[in-house]
Amino acid sequence: MNNKIQALNEAAFQRIFADYTQQEAPPQLVAGLISADQVLSTFTLGFKDGSVATETQFRIASMTKCFAAAMLLKLRDEQKIK
């Protein structure tokens, strides 16, 4: 990915999450923009119990179905399953 496109993607990524946090005011948020196994940009926000960093570990409840669905859709898109 050339540097100009990467910079535009990072700027758009930061803008999307900045807009979201102003509208929704989530208590904590960590997001990452990844391309070809490389972290291009990260965004962190924390209002509850102090600040949040990219290394912060979150407890996620019952996410197995979401991960399984995402993997199935990825395999379908890659035409590895029908």
Secondary structure in CASP SS format (residue, H / E / C, confidence):
PFRMAT SS
TARGET T0000
AUTHOR 0000-0000-0000
METHOD secondary structure of the structure
MODEL  1
M C 1.00
N C 1.00
N H 1.00
K H 1.00
I H 1.00
Q H 1.00
A H 1.00
L H 1.00
N H 1.00
E H 1.00
A H 1.00
A H 1.00
F H 1.00
Q H 1.00
R H 1.00
I H 1.00
F H 1.00
A H 1.00
D H 1.00
Y H 1.00
T H 1.00
Q H 1.00
Q H 1.00
E H 1.00
A C 1.00
P C 1.00
P C 1.00
Q E 1.00
L E 1.00
V E 1.00
A E 1.00
G E 1.00
L E 1.00
I E 1.00
S E 1.00
A C 1.00
D C 1.00
Q E 1.00
V E 1.00
L E 1.00
S E 1.00
T E 1.00
F E 1.00
T E 1.00
L E 1.00
G E 1.00
F C 1.00
K C 1.00
D C 1.00
G C 1.00
S C 1.00
V C 1.00
A C 1.00
T C 1.00
E C 1.00
T C 1.00
Q C 1.00
F C 1.00
R C 1.00
I C 1.00
A C 1.00
S C 1.00
M C 1.00
T H 1.00
K H 1.00
C H 1.00
F H 1.00
A H 1.00
A H 1.00
A H 1.00
M H 1.00
L H 1.00
L H 1.00
K H 1.00
L H 1.00
R H 1.00
D H 1.00
E C 1.00
Q C 1.00
K C 1.00
I C 1.00
K C 1.00
END
